[in-house]
Amino acid sequence: MEQIDLKSLIEILVKALVDNSDAVIVSEQDQGQSVTYEVTVDPDDLARVIGKQGRVANALRTVAKAAAIKSQKNVYVKIL
């Protein structure tokens, strides 16, 4: 089975949510047992990515954690 590239997965999901998909930047920071993905979007699209009461942001985090189960690393998603 093929290893999922989490950076690409997060980028695809976020680009589907926003109006200005060219402004989406996902950076990856590997810290050994954990990986942090920082998602930068256009300020006008920030509310769409966070969602009401943070529901969309929490859903993105849940999908990323579920996709990373086989790698046995902790995954964090920060929205900037």
N, C-alpha and C positions, 0 to 999 in steps of 0.2 A: 504494500500500500504506500502511496506517495505521501511525503511529509508536506504538511500545509504551511505555506508561507504566511505567517500571521500579519506581517506588515502589509502585504498585498490585500489580504482579506479585510483588514480594518480600513485600508484606503478605498477599496471598492464600496464597502458599506457606507462610509462617510460621504463619498462622492455622490452616492444615490440619494442622500438626504438633502444636500445643499443646492442652492441656485448657481453659485460661482464655484464650480468644481476645479477650476484651474488654480484656485487659491489654497486647495487642500494639500497640506504637507504632513507626512507621517515620518517621525524619526524614531529610531530604535536605539535603546541603551541597554546593553547586556551587562548585568552585574553578577555574574556567576549563577546563583540559584534563582535569580529573578530577572525578568525583562520588563522594562518600562517603555511603553509606546506613547510618545507625545504627539497629539493631533492638533495642528494649527489650522484654523479656518478663517474665512473672511468675517470681520466683526458683525456684519449683517446676518450671517448664517449661524452665529453662535447659539442663538436661542433654539434653532431647529435641531442642532446636534445635541444640546442638553435636554430639551424637551420639558414638558410640564412636570414639575417636581423631580426632575432628573431622571425620568423614566427611560428616555431614549439613551442617555449616557449609561445608565445601569444595564440596559439591554446590550449595548455594545461591549461592555465589560464582561457580561455573562457569556456572550458568544466567543469572545477572545479566550476566556478561561476554559470554556468547553473544548475549543479547538486545540488548546495547548496541553490537554491532559496527558497525552502520550509522551510529551517532552519532559514531563515531571518538573516543570519550572513554574514559579509564581509569575503571573502576568498581571501587569498594571497598565491601565489606560488613563492618561491625563489629557484633558481637553483644554487647550490654551486659547 
